[in-house]
Amino acid sequence: MGYPMAKNLRARLPTADTLIVHDINENAARKLAAEYNLVNPAKEVDESRPSVVVADSLRQLAEQAETIITVLPETSHVEGVVKEMITGPLPPVSSGLKRLFIDCSTIDPYRSRSIASMVQDSGQGHFVDAPMSGGVVGARAATLTFMLGAPSTLLDRVRPILLLIGRSVHHCGEQGAGLSAKLANNYLLALLNVATAEAMHLGIRCGLDAKVLSDLINASTGRNWCSEVNNPVPGVVEGSPASNHYQGGFGVRLMKKDLKLAMAAAQSSGAQLQLDEPVLAVYAALESDERYKDSDFSVAYRYLNEK
């Protein structure tokens, strides 16, 4: 979970609740905790004011938390983190409820189901998947959309938690269904980003003004999130990554990772994809080039211009 999401979560939690954080970026975790002058869960918490404390380890966090939210880059990271937290008996939660593990990462849905089974078999709690959409802008504004994979019996417990950091929660089905929905969405996003970059590139090369073309697309049938919110042409949308030298936003590496996960899901399910390979080639080219690899995925437009 990034800094803006953590701040939103703390801001919307009841004052008496403690937010316990752990991150490999210890400086970021301690920066958040410093706003509340607490750095270790072992210290006494003043319930008259909001608190954020930093756990020294994943296990320490798991021992003291009732609800645990993870947001990690890769499937292997989620597997490792959850395994470390549940190895050995955890103390009972004071509320009497089972611990709730909410994973907001975008990972392989089949391996996520294996992680859920591992948690279930250990008797340590419930594990649900809730990948999100909305990007950096949504994280900062707490307008994220969550795609939830969970038993219906857990909805009343999970939904209010996610609405602390987002605007909507869509229950997609049993555990793993949220990830399947997210991969379908991000497959489309990967295509739309390249298609929007190509359309803008085509129109501008034909002599059209970038802003005029963008306004036309967004008033017509070509309108999409990549054209309207994350337009790939610098200067068209104020505050977009493209208007900030393609910094911030959703990285090329992450987009390529999600596209490959969607392709793997298609192979496992027997779904037929036609545009996956050529679009993957674009992101592979971006990732392999020092000029683009650390940029927002809308840098595909710059890549086309500089070919």
Secondary structure as UniProt FT lines:
FT   HELIX           3..12
FT   TURN            15..16
FT   STRAND          18..21
FT   HELIX           26..34
FT   TURN            35..37
FT   TURN            41..42
FT   TURN            47..48
FT   STRAND          51..54
FT   HELIX           58..64
FT   STRAND          67..70
FT   HELIX           75..86
FT   TURN            94..95
FT   STRAND          99..103
FT   HELIX           109..122
FT   STRAND          125..129
FT   STRAND          132..133
FT   HELIX           135..141
FT   STRAND          144..149
FT   HELIX           152..154
FT   HELIX           155..162
FT   TURN            163..165
FT   STRAND          166..173
FT   TURN            175..176
FT   HELIX           177..205
FT   TURN            206..207
FT   HELIX           210..218
FT   TURN            221..222
FT   HELIX           225..228
FT   TURN            234..236
FT   TURN            238..239
FT   HELIX           241..244
FT   TURN            245..246
FT   HELIX           252..269
FT   HELIX           276..287
FT   TURN            290..294
FT   HELIX           297..299
FT   HELIX           300..306
//
